[in-house]
Amino acid sequence: MYIHAMLTKVFQSGNSQAVRIPVDFRLDGDTVEIMRAENGDLILRPVIDKGEAFLDLFSGFDESFIQALEDRDMTPPQDRDPL
């Protein structure tokens, strides 16, 4: 199941093999995870900084949402009868 494919060259880099990744397949970041599928395919995927990804989750919230959270935290807890 490939959406887009193209040929590229494999070359030696010291004692390792390397692959030139064409611009259409450029990866963000400088670290990738490499896996070999049962059928022999190699799969590369960028490693995402989990802390940065977590903070990115909050980038879409506007100031009114953040203010509502802060106001909610200032409300004292309700008095309830003990169980």
C-alpha positions as CSV (number, residue, x, y, z in Angstrom):
1,M,0.0,0.0,0.0
2,Y,2.2,2.8,-1.3
3,I,0.7,6.2,-2.2
4,H,3.9,7.5,-3.9
5,A,7.1,5.7,-4.9
6,M,10.3,6.4,-6.8
7,L,13.7,4.9,-7.2
8,T,16.8,6.2,-5.5
9,K,20.4,5.1,-5.0
10,V,22.0,3.1,-2.2
11,F,25.6,3.9,-1.4
12,Q,28.3,3.1,1.1
13,S,29.0,5.6,4.0
14,G,31.8,4.2,6.0
15,N,30.8,0.6,7.0
16,S,27.1,1.4,6.6
17,Q,24.8,1.6,3.7
18,A,23.0,4.9,3.1
19,V,20.1,6.0,1.0
20,R,19.6,9.4,-0.6
21,I,16.1,10.5,0.3
22,P,14.6,12.6,-2.5
23,V,13.2,16.0,-1.6
24,D,9.6,14.7,-2.1
25,F,10.2,12.4,0.8
26,R,12.1,14.8,3.1
27,L,11.7,14.0,6.8
28,D,11.4,16.5,9.6
29,G,13.9,16.2,12.4
30,D,17.3,14.5,12.5
31,T,16.4,11.1,14.0
32,V,14.4,8.3,12.4
33,E,13.2,4.9,13.5
34,I,14.0,2.1,11.1
35,M,12.0,-1.2,11.0
36,R,12.0,-4.2,8.8
37,A,8.6,-5.6,7.9
38,E,7.9,-9.4,7.7
39,N,8.0,-9.1,3.9
40,G,11.5,-7.5,4.0
41,D,10.4,-3.9,3.4
42,L,12.3,-1.2,5.3
43,I,10.2,1.4,6.9
44,L,11.6,4.8,8.1
45,R,9.6,7.2,10.2
46,P,10.6,10.3,12.0
47,V,11.0,10.2,15.8
48,I,8.7,12.9,17.3
49,D,9.8,14.7,20.4
50,K,7.0,13.7,22.7
51,G,7.3,16.8,24.9
52,E,7.1,19.1,21.9
53,A,4.1,17.1,20.5
54,F,2.4,17.4,23.9
55,L,2.8,21.1,24.0
56,D,1.6,21.4,20.4
57,L,-1.7,19.9,21.6
58,F,-2.4,23.2,23.5
59,S,-1.4,25.6,20.7
60,G,-4.9,25.6,19.3
61,F,-6.6,26.8,22.5
62,D,-7.5,30.5,22.5
63,E,-7.1,32.8,25.5
64,S,-10.7,32.5,26.6
65,F,-10.3,28.8,27.0
66,I,-7.2,29.2,29.1
67,Q,-8.9,31.9,31.2
68,A,-11.9,29.6,31.8
69,L,-9.5,26.8,33.0
70,E,-7.8,29.3,35.4
71,D,-11.2,30.5,36.7
72,R,-12.4,27.0,37.2
73,D,-9.4,26.2,39.3
74,M,-10.2,29.2,41.6
75,T,-13.7,28.0,42.5
76,P,-13.7,26.4,46.0
77,P,-15.0,22.9,46.2
78,Q,-18.6,22.3,47.2
79,D,-19.5,21.3,50.7
80,R,-21.1,17.8,50.7
81,D,-22.5,15.5,53.3
82,P,-20.1,12.7,54.2
83,L,-20.9,9.2,52.9
